[in-house]
Amino acid sequence: MIIHKPISPKAHAMIDYVLVGALLVVPSLLKFHKKARRLYIAEAAVLLPYVALTKQPLSLKGIIPMETHGRIDPFNIAQFALQTFYKRVRRNRSSLIFNIAFTALAGITVLLTNYDAKTSR
């Protein structure tokens, strides 16, 4: 059974950059607890170089093969999901909804990405 995965490496990269931006902006806008904001800033600091260094059309420098990026992504999604149980996320309705929505969007992106597609970088 062949499953069509409509998200190209370029579209995946665009989504990743938007998600990193959301990690940096949304927690402050919604006034999450300081420790939750720091957690999301730390995640963005780890994810941005990972995205920017993946070999895809929007990379700054294509060092990490897209296939490797695809093998790492599920671990990132699992880590986002586990954050739901972090006290500073779980006890605030806005941060809980943000974390669940973020995890779902990232998860759907991973599931629908064609990591094997040819990239121009």
C-alpha positions as CSV (number, residue, x, y, z in Angstrom):
1,M,0.0,0.0,0.0
2,I,1.5,3.3,-1.1
3,I,0.6,6.3,1.1
4,H,0.8,9.7,-0.5
5,K,2.6,12.2,1.7
6,P,1.8,15.7,0.4
7,I,4.3,17.7,2.4
8,S,7.5,18.4,0.6
9,P,10.9,19.0,2.3
10,K,10.5,22.7,1.5
11,A,6.9,22.9,2.9
12,H,8.1,20.9,6.0
13,A,10.9,23.5,6.5
14,M,8.4,26.4,6.3
15,I,6.2,24.7,8.9
16,D,9.2,24.1,11.1
17,Y,10.3,27.7,10.9
18,V,6.7,28.8,11.8
19,L,6.7,26.3,14.7
20,V,10.0,27.7,16.0
21,G,8.6,31.2,15.8
22,A,5.5,30.1,17.7
23,L,7.7,28.7,20.4
24,L,9.4,32.1,20.8
25,V,6.3,34.3,20.6
26,V,3.1,32.6,21.7
27,P,4.2,31.8,25.3
28,S,5.0,35.4,26.0
29,L,1.9,36.7,24.3
30,L,-0.3,34.4,26.4
31,K,1.7,35.2,29.6
32,F,2.7,31.6,30.4
33,H,4.5,30.9,33.6
34,K,8.2,32.0,33.4
35,K,9.5,28.5,33.6
36,A,7.2,27.3,30.8
37,R,8.3,30.3,28.6
38,R,12.0,29.3,29.3
39,L,11.2,25.7,28.3
40,Y,9.8,26.8,25.0
41,I,12.6,29.3,24.3
42,A,15.1,26.4,25.0
43,E,13.2,24.2,22.5
44,A,13.3,26.9,19.9
45,A,17.1,27.3,20.5
46,V,17.6,23.6,19.8
47,L,15.1,23.3,16.9
48,L,16.2,26.4,14.9
49,P,19.7,25.2,14.1
50,Y,18.4,21.6,13.5
51,V,16.0,23.0,10.9
52,A,18.4,25.6,9.4
53,L,21.1,22.9,9.0
54,T,18.9,20.3,7.4
55,K,19.5,19.7,3.7
56,Q,16.3,21.3,2.3
57,P,15.5,24.3,0.0
58,L,15.2,26.8,2.9
59,S,18.3,25.7,4.8
60,L,21.1,28.1,5.8
61,K,23.6,25.2,5.3
62,G,22.5,21.8,4.2
63,I,24.5,19.5,6.6
64,I,21.9,17.1,8.0
65,P,20.2,14.9,5.4
66,M,16.4,15.2,5.2
67,E,16.1,11.5,5.9
68,T,18.0,11.9,9.2
69,H,15.8,14.9,10.1
70,G,12.9,12.5,9.5
71,R,14.3,9.9,11.8
72,I,14.8,12.5,14.6
73,D,11.4,14.2,14.3
74,P,9.4,11.5,16.0
75,F,11.5,11.9,19.1
76,N,10.9,15.6,19.1
77,I,7.1,15.0,18.9
78,A,7.3,12.5,21.8
79,Q,9.2,15.1,23.8
80,F,6.5,17.7,23.1
81,A,3.8,15.3,24.1
82,L,5.6,14.5,27.4
83,Q,5.7,18.2,28.2
84,T,1.9,18.0,28.7
85,F,2.7,16.4,32.0
86,Y,5.1,19.2,33.1
87,K,3.5,21.0,36.0
88,R,4.0,24.5,34.5
89,V,2.3,23.4,31.3
90,R,-0.4,21.2,32.7
91,R,-1.8,23.6,35.3
92,N,-2.3,26.5,33.0
93,R,-5.2,26.1,30.5
94,S,-3.6,28.3,27.8
95,S,-0.2,26.6,28.0
96,L,-1.8,23.1,28.0
97,I,-3.9,23.9,24.9
98,F,-0.9,25.4,23.2
99,N,1.3,22.4,24.0
100,I,-1.4,19.9,22.8
101,A,-2.0,21.9,19.6
102,F,1.7,22.3,18.9
103,T,2.3,18.6,19.4
104,A,-0.6,17.8,17.1
105,L,0.5,20.1,14.4
106,A,4.1,19.0,14.5
107,G,2.9,15.3,14.6
108,I,0.6,15.7,11.5
109,T,3.5,17.5,9.7
110,V,5.8,14.6,10.4
111,L,3.2,12.0,9.4
112,L,2.5,13.8,6.1
113,T,6.1,14.7,5.1
114,N,7.7,13.0,2.2
115,Y,11.3,12.8,3.6
116,D,12.5,10.9,0.6
117,A,11.6,13.6,-1.9
118,K,14.5,15.2,-3.8
119,T,15.7,18.5,-2.4
120,S,17.5,21.2,-4.4
121,R,20.1,21.7,-1.6
